[in-house]
Amino acid sequence: MTGKQKRDREATRERLLEAARLRFARDGFDATGMRDVARDADVDPTLIFRYFGSKQRLFDEATASGDPSPLLDGPPEEMVARMMRSVVFQDWTRFGGEHPLVAMLRSSGHESTRERMREEVCNHYVDVLREMATGPDDQLRSELLSAWLLGIGILRSVVGTPAITEATTEDLAPHIESVASALLGRPMSGTEGAS
């Protein structure tokens, strides 16, 4: 394979992923047709199966939210502020403007998708918060805080409630600090770079 062929192949694969992200985010797994994705990417539908093997693998790759390790970079007391930025204020344009978990929620009728959501939420949010929590009921409190963060993200990007949609990170900062500190049992900052 020449360098140009490899670049063309990579570009085609990325176009398919981009088209699939938007379709899955908007329509969910069941309502997304592979011919629609191929048409959106302006390629032959057989290429989806050549590059991904199945609709499920395309869905899995298209809805992968990425590496959570940047959330771990920085002062521990700013962890929830970083999570808020990631969940609520991140530019998710490539996922149709919504967090990739929203596409998975629209497809949650499939056990494999529910299991993947459970893994992502637990690995990216709950487990990280649980390590920071002090005192009894750390699992419950870390799950409550994760639910709160994800709920804010859904109200902002899917439901479009007016106050949350218009809120800035500065508007949310005192509430983040208050709720996160109470649930984790330790002082937390509502902003990044405050320490």
Buried (B, 14 or more C-beta within 10 A) or exposed (E): EEEEEEEEBEEBBEBBBBBBBBBBBBBBBEEBEBEBBBEBBEBEBEBBEEBBEEBEEBBBBBBEBEEBEEBEEBEBBBBBBBBBBBBBBBEBEEBBBBBBBBBBBBBBEBEEBBEBBEEBBBEBBBBBBBEBBEEEEBEEBBBBBBEBBBEBBBBBBBEEEEEBEEBEBEEBBEBBBEBBBEBBBBEBBBBBEEE
